[in-house]
Amino acid sequence: MGFIEQNLTNNEKIVHKGHLHWFAYAGGLALIAALWAVAMVVIALNVPEAWVFVVVTLLALLVGYFYVWLVSKNTEYYITNKRLIVKKGIVQRNTSEIRLVKCEGVMVEQTMLGRLFNYGTIKITTGEVVNTYQFIASPIRFRTMLNETLDQLDISKSLEDNL
């Protein structure tokens, strides 16, 4: 059982789990690719002591890939029937929560690349505060699930008010 499941309140259920899109690390992955290309050029040119550079580059690639994997596996976005919970962190954990009854608006921003690769920025307004979450995978689906949960919350509140 994960951190989120252990910290749900009474009658709280997970409705949707979102995650970071791999494009969030495109800059780091581009740097790794550039290092790999340089290593291949060094090998092709038969530069003396090139093996040292190649070994260091391969280690950097492995460490970089492992870091990207760890960060992506440890950043989670949960919609429950009561809250939006965002958990980030590898060694140190940062958690933020928004009670759904406080949500006023949900916006999705997608660039051309975002539409092509299916990622975007979700903005949730609560009063005058705008909470921004970047590089969300499948942002339209995330927004739809959040809006459906908000609608269910409104229906439940209306039923309670009428009793």
Secondary structure, DSSP 8 states (H G I E B T S, - for coil): --HHHHT--TT--EEEEEEB-GGGGHHHHHHHHHHHHHHHHHHHTT-TTHHHHHHHHHHHHHHHHHHHHHHHHT-EEEEESSEEEEEE-SSS-EEEEEEGGG--EEEEE--HHHHHHTEEEEEEEETTEEEEEEEEESHHHHHHHHHHHHHHHHHHHHHHHH-
